[in-house]
Amino acid sequence: MRRIVACVAAAIAATAIAVPAQAQGPRDCYDEYQRNGRSVEVFCDYGGPGRFQAVAHCSNGLGFYWDQFGTVGRVRGESSFAECTSLLGNPQINDYHVRWL
C-alpha cells in the first residue's frame, strides 16, 4: 500500500512540475462536462494557431490536485477531450483551461 501511495504522489508531483503556463490567445470555446464531472470535451471555433488542448484541473476529494492533459483538437474541427482519473478517491474536474499549440 505504501508503494502505491508513493507512486501516486510521485506522479502528481511530476505532473505539477511539468505543467506549462496557459498560452494566451482569443478564446471562443465552449465545453461539455461528461461522466458526472470527471471529463470535459472542449470545442473551439476561433483562436490560436489552429490546434489546442484542453487541460483539466482535477482533484480527488482527498487533498490531491493535478492537471490532466487532453487530446489535441483542431479549431473548427475536432474537439479536445480530457478526463480526470485517480487510483484514490473520487476524481472530479474543478476547472479547465485551453492550451494553444
C-alpha positions as CSV (number, residue, x, y, z in Angstrom):
1,M,0.0,0.0,0.0
2,R,2.8,2.4,0.8
3,R,4.4,1.7,-2.6
4,I,1.1,2.6,-4.4
5,V,0.7,5.8,-2.4
6,A,4.4,6.7,-3.1
7,C,3.9,6.1,-6.8
8,V,0.7,8.2,-6.9
9,A,2.4,11.1,-5.0
10,A,5.4,11.0,-7.4
11,A,3.1,11.0,-10.4
12,I,1.2,14.0,-9.1
13,A,4.4,15.9,-8.3
14,A,5.9,15.2,-11.7
15,T,2.7,16.4,-13.4
16,A,2.6,19.6,-11.3
17,I,6.2,20.4,-12.3
18,A,5.6,19.7,-16.0
19,V,2.5,21.9,-16.3
20,P,3.2,24.9,-18.6
21,A,1.6,28.2,-18.3
22,Q,-1.6,28.7,-20.3
23,A,-0.9,30.2,-23.7
24,Q,-2.6,33.5,-24.4
25,G,-4.9,33.8,-27.3
26,P,-8.5,34.6,-28.2
27,R,-11.0,32.1,-26.7
28,D,-14.1,31.3,-28.5
29,C,-14.6,27.9,-27.0
30,Y,-17.4,26.0,-25.3
31,D,-17.4,22.9,-23.2
32,E,-19.5,19.8,-22.4
33,Y,-18.9,18.1,-19.0
34,Q,-19.4,14.4,-19.1
35,R,-19.3,11.3,-16.8
36,N,-20.6,13.1,-13.7
37,G,-18.0,15.9,-13.9
38,R,-15.0,13.6,-14.4
39,S,-14.3,14.6,-18.0
40,V,-14.7,17.6,-20.3
41,E,-14.9,17.9,-24.1
42,V,-13.9,21.3,-25.5
43,F,-14.8,22.8,-28.9
44,C,-13.1,26.0,-30.3
45,D,-14.5,27.9,-33.2
46,Y,-11.8,30.6,-33.4
47,G,-8.4,31.4,-31.9
48,G,-4.8,30.4,-31.5
49,P,-2.7,28.9,-34.3
50,G,-5.3,26.2,-35.2
51,R,-4.6,23.4,-32.7
52,F,-5.4,23.4,-29.0
53,Q,-5.5,21.1,-26.0
54,A,-7.9,21.1,-23.0
55,V,-6.2,20.8,-19.6
56,A,-8.5,19.7,-16.8
57,H,-7.7,20.8,-13.3
58,C,-8.5,17.7,-11.2
59,S,-8.9,16.8,-7.6
60,N,-9.9,13.5,-5.9
61,G,-11.5,14.8,-2.7
62,L,-8.5,13.7,-0.6
63,G,-6.5,16.9,-0.9
64,F,-4.7,15.9,-4.1
65,Y,-4.8,18.3,-7.1
66,W,-3.3,17.8,-10.6
67,D,-3.7,18.8,-14.2
68,Q,-4.8,16.2,-16.8
69,F,-3.9,17.0,-20.5
70,G,-6.5,16.1,-23.1
71,T,-6.3,15.1,-26.7
72,V,-5.2,17.6,-29.3
73,G,-8.1,19.3,-31.1
74,R,-8.4,21.5,-34.2
75,V,-10.2,24.8,-34.4
76,R,-13.5,24.4,-36.3
77,G,-12.8,20.7,-36.4
78,E,-12.0,18.1,-33.7
79,S,-12.7,18.6,-30.0
80,S,-10.2,18.0,-27.2
81,F,-11.2,15.5,-24.5
82,A,-9.7,15.5,-21.0
83,E,-10.6,13.1,-18.3
84,C,-9.6,13.0,-14.6
85,T,-8.5,9.6,-13.4
86,S,-7.2,8.6,-10.0
87,L,-6.4,5.4,-8.1
88,L,-7.6,7.0,-4.8
89,G,-10.8,8.9,-4.1
90,N,-13.4,10.2,-6.5
91,P,-11.8,12.3,-9.3
92,Q,-13.6,15.5,-10.4
93,I,-12.8,18.4,-12.6
94,N,-12.6,21.7,-10.7
95,D,-12.0,23.8,-13.8
96,Y,-10.0,23.7,-17.1
97,H,-8.1,25.9,-19.5
98,V,-7.2,25.8,-23.1
99,R,-3.6,25.4,-24.1
100,W,-2.9,26.6,-27.7
101,L,-0.4,24.6,-29.7
